[in-house]
Amino acid sequence: MKLRLSWRARRDIDAIGRDISAHDPVAAKRVGDAIRSALTMLTVHPQAGRMVGKGLHRFAVPRLPYLIFYKVDVVADAVQIVTIRHAARREEH
């Protein structure tokens, strides 16, 4: 499947990298690599995440406190990433 990132997901990735890099650039690279790896994995295994709403899946990035919210578009053969956020954040996706 193809990977499609919403503008919000792109903004989330940038913000995560910026926030972590301000304190630890090496950790920022590690987190960025882990998120990219999880996104790639979802294109191969789109049902890996847990269904949390009508058509919305949630996948926890392994060993990190980040959640990827996404939808699977079977017709377009794509995984649409809606948002990526820290697991401690409580807000609507």
Secondary structure, 3 states (H helix, E strand, C coil): CEEEECHHHHHHHHHHHHHHHCCCHHHHHHHHHHHHHHHHHHHHCHHHCEEEECCEEEEECCCCCEEEEEEEECCCCEEEEEEEEECCCCCCC
